[in-house]
């Protein structure tokens, strides 16, 4: 079984539904694959709704998406992985946003494939499996 942790940009693309290659990839997923997001991505999606005033159509789409994926909780076991990844990035002079660092640590802790279109993840030393479905 492979767990795929979808970054916020991939989750947003799925919610918008305007990316045929991404839709094709989702339809071709093996039956035992698990589509997941970090609770950090959930927070970012909900923030996007709040910032826009919770528009009805988008709210329905976001909540429907959240019901279809596994939401990984942040646990104490993720913290040391976050610490090591962040220290490695800072030591290598790699700038990475706080939310992206949290999501990457979460994917690594889950021994999952991180799915993102954000190239910064390729620069993380001692990272994790990474795929771009866009």
Rosetta blueprint (number, residue, H / E / L):
1 X L
2 X L
3 X E
4 X E
5 X E
6 X E
7 X L
8 X H
9 X H
10 X H
11 X H
12 X H
13 X H
14 X H
15 X H
16 X H
17 X L
18 X L
19 X L
20 X H
21 X H
22 X H
23 X H
24 X H
25 X H
26 X H
27 X H
28 X L
29 X L
30 X L
31 X L
32 X L
33 X L
34 X E
35 X E
36 X E
37 X E
38 X E
39 X H
40 X H
41 X H
42 X H
43 X H
44 X H
45 X H
46 X H
47 X H
48 X H
49 X H
50 X H
51 X H
52 X L
53 X L
54 X L
55 X L
56 X H
57 X H
58 X H
59 X H
60 X H
61 X H
62 X H
63 X H
64 X H
65 X H
66 X H
67 X H
68 X H
69 X L
70 X E
71 X E
72 X E
73 X L
74 X L
75 X L
76 X H
77 X H
78 X H
79 X H
80 X H
81 X H
82 X H
83 X H
84 X H
85 X H
86 X H
87 X H
88 X H
89 X H
90 X H
91 X H
92 X L
93 X L
94 X L
95 X L
96 X L
97 X L
98 X H
99 X H
100 X H
101 X H
102 X H
103 X H
104 X H
105 X H
106 X H
107 X H
108 X H
109 X H
110 X L
111 X L
112 X L
113 X E
114 X E
115 X E
116 X L
117 X L
118 X L
119 X H
120 X H
121 X H
122 X H
123 X H
124 X L
125 X L
126 X L
127 X L
128 X L
129 X L
130 X E
131 X E
132 X L
133 X L
134 X L
